[in-house]
Amino acid sequence: MSFFQGQETYSIDSKGRVNIPAKMRKMLSNESNETFVVTRGTDNCVVAYPMDEWKKYQTQLQALNQYDEKNRYFLRVLLMWSDEVSLDSQNRISLPKRLIEFAGIDKKVLIMGMVDKIEFWNPETFEESINNFGESYEDVAKFVMTKKED
C-alpha cells in the first residue's frame, strides 16, 4: 500500500513529461508495476493513482449504480479524462496534453503526495487554493481530527 506525502516543484517538458520524485517512487508497491492511471482531480489538478491503488477504486466504481444520474455523470467525467501511463527509463511519466491544459500547468509543476495518489498542480493555483480556503488550518484540523460520537 502506498502512502505519498511531501511536495516538490519540477519542470515539465514540452512533451508533458515530468519526473516522479525519488521519495514518492520509493513508496510505490511492486504491484503497481511502475504504472499509474492519471485523471482529472476534483480540484484544478491532475491526479496519478498507482495501478494497485486504481484497482481498489475500480472495485468501488464498478459497484456504483449506473442507473443513477449522478453516478453516470461522475463515472463519465472521471473516466473520459483517465489514461494509463508508466514510468520511463528516466523515471518520468507523460501527462496528457488535455490534463495539463485542464490544470493550467505550464513550465513548472508542483507535485504533491496525497496519501494514495500523487497530485500535479500549477504552483500558483495550488498556493491560491491553500491560502484562500476560508478557514484556518487549526480549525480544519480540529474538525477533521476530532472523533465524532454517534
C-alpha positions as CSV (number, residue, x, y, z in Angstrom):
1,M,0.0,0.0,0.0
2,S,1.3,3.4,-1.0
3,F,1.4,6.5,1.3
4,F,2.5,9.6,-0.6
5,Q,3.5,12.8,1.2
6,G,5.5,15.9,0.7
7,Q,5.9,18.2,-2.3
8,E,8.4,19.1,-4.9
9,T,8.3,21.6,-7.8
10,Y,9.8,20.3,-11.0
11,S,9.9,21.3,-14.7
12,I,7.6,19.7,-17.2
13,D,8.9,19.4,-20.7
14,S,7.2,20.3,-24.0
15,K,6.0,16.6,-24.3
16,G,4.3,16.7,-20.9
17,R,6.9,14.5,-19.2
18,V,7.6,15.1,-15.6
19,N,9.8,13.2,-13.1
20,I,8.3,11.5,-10.2
21,P,10.3,12.5,-7.1
22,A,12.5,9.7,-5.7
23,K,10.8,9.9,-2.3
24,M,7.5,9.1,-4.0
25,R,8.9,6.4,-6.2
26,K,10.2,4.7,-3.1
27,M,6.6,4.4,-1.9
28,L,5.4,2.6,-5.0
29,S,4.5,-1.0,-4.3
30,N,5.7,-3.8,-6.6
31,E,2.1,-4.4,-7.5
32,S,1.9,-1.0,-9.2
33,N,4.4,-2.2,-11.9
34,E,5.5,1.5,-12.1
35,T,2.2,2.2,-13.8
36,F,-0.3,4.9,-13.0
37,V,-3.8,6.0,-14.1
38,V,-3.8,9.7,-14.5
39,T,-7.1,11.6,-14.5
40,R,-8.7,14.9,-13.6
41,G,-8.7,15.7,-9.9
42,T,-11.7,17.1,-8.0
43,D,-9.7,20.4,-7.7
44,N,-7.8,22.1,-10.6
45,C,-5.2,19.4,-10.6
46,V,-4.2,16.1,-12.2
47,V,-4.1,13.0,-10.1
48,A,-2.0,9.9,-10.6
49,Y,-3.1,6.7,-8.9
50,P,-0.5,3.8,-8.8
51,M,-2.1,0.9,-10.7
52,D,-2.6,-1.2,-7.5
53,E,-4.5,1.8,-5.8
54,W,-6.5,2.4,-9.0
55,K,-7.7,-1.2,-8.9
56,K,-9.2,-0.6,-5.5
57,Y,-11.1,2.4,-7.0
58,Q,-12.2,0.2,-9.9
59,T,-14.0,-2.0,-7.5
60,Q,-15.8,1.0,-6.0
61,L,-16.6,2.4,-9.4
62,Q,-18.0,-0.9,-10.7
63,A,-20.3,-1.1,-7.6
64,L,-21.9,2.2,-8.5
65,N,-25.5,2.1,-9.7
66,Q,-25.2,3.3,-13.3
67,Y,-29.0,3.9,-13.4
68,D,-28.4,6.8,-11.1
69,E,-27.9,10.0,-13.0
70,K,-25.2,11.4,-10.7
71,N,-23.3,8.2,-10.7
72,R,-23.3,8.1,-14.5
73,Y,-22.1,11.7,-14.7
74,F,-19.3,11.1,-12.2
75,L,-18.2,8.0,-14.0
76,R,-18.2,9.7,-17.4
77,V,-16.3,12.7,-16.3
78,L,-13.7,10.7,-14.3
79,L,-13.2,8.0,-17.0
80,M,-13.2,10.3,-20.0
81,W,-10.1,12.0,-18.5
82,S,-8.4,8.8,-17.5
83,D,-5.2,7.4,-19.2
84,E,-2.7,4.7,-18.2
85,V,0.9,5.8,-18.1
86,S,4.2,4.2,-17.0
87,L,7.5,5.4,-15.7
88,D,10.1,5.6,-18.5
89,S,13.8,4.9,-18.1
90,Q,14.3,8.4,-16.6
91,N,11.6,8.0,-14.0
92,R,9.2,10.3,-15.8
93,I,5.5,9.9,-16.7
94,S,3.8,11.7,-19.6
95,L,0.8,13.7,-18.6
96,P,-1.7,14.0,-21.5
97,K,-2.0,17.5,-23.0
98,R,-5.7,17.8,-22.2
99,L,-5.0,17.2,-18.5
100,I,-2.1,19.7,-18.5
101,E,-4.4,22.3,-20.0
102,F,-7.2,21.5,-17.5
103,A,-4.8,22.1,-14.6
104,G,-3.2,25.2,-16.2
105,I,0.3,23.7,-15.9
106,D,2.9,25.5,-17.9
107,K,6.7,25.1,-17.3
108,K,6.6,24.2,-13.6
109,V,4.5,21.7,-11.8
110,L,4.0,21.2,-8.1
111,I,4.0,17.5,-7.3
112,M,2.1,16.8,-4.1
113,G,1.9,13.5,-2.2
114,M,-1.7,12.9,-1.2
115,V,-2.0,9.6,0.7
116,D,-2.8,7.0,-2.0
117,K,-2.2,9.2,-5.1
118,I,0.1,12.0,-6.4
119,E,-1.3,15.4,-7.4
120,F,0.1,17.6,-10.1
121,W,-0.7,21.4,-9.8
122,N,0.1,24.7,-11.4
123,P,2.2,26.0,-8.4
124,E,0.3,29.4,-8.3
125,T,-3.1,27.6,-8.4
126,F,-2.1,25.4,-5.5
127,E,-0.9,28.3,-3.4
128,E,-4.1,30.2,-4.1
129,S,-6.2,27.2,-3.1
130,I,-4.3,26.8,0.2
131,N,-4.2,30.5,1.0
132,N,-7.9,31.1,0.1
133,F,-9.5,28.1,1.8
134,G,-11.7,30.3,4.0
135,E,-10.9,28.6,7.4
136,S,-7.8,28.3,9.4
137,Y,-5.7,25.2,9.3
138,E,-6.2,24.9,13.1
139,D,-10.0,25.0,12.8
140,V,-10.0,22.5,9.9
141,A,-7.6,20.2,11.8
142,K,-9.8,20.3,14.9
143,F,-12.9,19.4,12.8
144,V,-11.2,16.6,10.9
145,M,-9.3,15.0,13.7
146,T,-12.0,15.2,16.4
147,K,-13.6,11.8,16.9
148,K,-17.3,12.0,16.2
149,E,-19.6,10.4,18.8
150,D,-22.6,8.5,17.4
